[in-house]
């Protein structure tokens, strides 16, 4: 492990997802593919487990019922991914 002088500092700054742009290539293609997938998901299906736990009507289908397609409880993770994509693209 390298040693650094005692007064050396690494300065990190946070940045918004929207401050990053992808150039044409594999990463951009995959990002766009994921964006289309996440945008196509039904809002009621994403809210299903939250409404179920709150004893509210849950009209959406539960995600995760197809083996190998989603994990058993993907709704919160997918919701977060969808929010991050929206933030990155200002949708």
C-alpha positions as CSV (number, residue, x, y, z in Angstrom):
1,X,0.0,0.0,0.0
2,X,1.5,3.4,-1.0
3,X,2.2,5.9,1.7
4,X,1.2,9.5,1.4
5,X,2.5,12.6,3.1
6,X,0.5,13.5,6.3
7,X,-0.7,16.7,4.7
8,X,-1.9,15.1,1.4
9,X,-5.6,15.2,0.8
10,X,-7.9,13.7,-1.7
11,X,-10.7,16.0,-2.5
12,X,-13.9,14.5,-3.7
13,X,-17.0,16.3,-4.8
14,X,-20.4,14.9,-5.3
15,X,-22.2,15.5,-8.5
16,X,-25.7,15.0,-9.8
17,X,-26.6,12.1,-12.0
18,X,-27.6,14.6,-14.7
19,X,-24.1,16.0,-14.7
20,X,-22.8,12.9,-16.4
21,X,-23.2,12.2,-20.1
22,X,-22.4,9.0,-21.8
23,X,-20.7,9.0,-25.2
24,X,-22.0,6.7,-27.9
25,X,-20.9,3.1,-27.2
26,X,-21.8,0.1,-25.1
27,X,-22.5,1.9,-21.9
28,X,-24.8,4.4,-23.6
29,X,-26.6,1.6,-25.4
30,X,-27.1,-0.3,-22.1
31,X,-28.3,2.8,-20.3
32,X,-30.8,3.5,-23.1
33,X,-32.0,-0.1,-23.0
34,X,-32.5,0.1,-19.2
35,X,-34.2,3.4,-19.5
36,X,-36.8,2.0,-22.0
37,X,-37.3,-1.0,-19.8
38,X,-37.9,1.0,-16.6
39,X,-40.2,3.5,-18.4
40,X,-42.3,0.6,-19.6
41,X,-43.0,-0.8,-16.1
42,X,-46.5,-0.2,-14.8
43,X,-46.7,2.2,-11.8
44,X,-49.3,0.2,-10.1
45,X,-47.1,-2.9,-10.2
46,X,-44.2,-1.0,-8.7
47,X,-46.5,0.2,-5.9
48,X,-48.1,-3.2,-5.3
49,X,-46.1,-4.2,-2.2
50,X,-46.4,-0.8,-0.6
51,X,-50.1,-0.7,-1.1
52,X,-50.4,-4.3,0.1
53,X,-48.6,-3.6,3.3
54,X,-50.7,-0.4,3.9
55,X,-53.9,-2.5,3.4
56,X,-54.8,-0.3,0.4
57,X,-56.2,-1.6,-2.9
58,X,-53.4,-3.0,-5.0
59,X,-54.5,-3.1,-8.6
60,X,-51.1,-3.8,-10.2
61,X,-49.5,-7.2,-10.7
62,X,-46.8,-8.3,-8.3
63,X,-43.4,-8.1,-10.0
64,X,-41.1,-11.1,-9.4
65,X,-43.4,-13.9,-10.1
66,X,-41.6,-15.1,-13.2
67,X,-38.5,-17.2,-12.2
68,X,-35.3,-15.6,-13.2
69,X,-36.9,-12.4,-14.4
70,X,-37.0,-10.4,-11.2
71,X,-35.9,-11.0,-7.7
72,X,-38.7,-11.8,-5.2
73,X,-38.9,-8.2,-3.9
74,X,-37.7,-6.0,-6.8
75,X,-40.2,-3.2,-6.5
76,X,-38.2,-0.9,-4.3
77,X,-35.0,-1.5,-6.1
78,X,-36.6,-1.0,-9.5
79,X,-38.3,2.2,-8.2
80,X,-35.0,3.6,-7.1
81,X,-33.4,2.7,-10.4
82,X,-36.2,4.4,-12.2
83,X,-35.8,7.5,-10.1
84,X,-32.1,7.7,-10.8
85,X,-32.6,7.3,-14.5
86,X,-35.2,10.0,-14.5
87,X,-32.8,12.3,-12.6
88,X,-30.0,11.6,-15.0
89,X,-32.1,12.3,-18.0
90,X,-34.2,15.1,-16.4
91,X,-37.4,13.1,-17.3
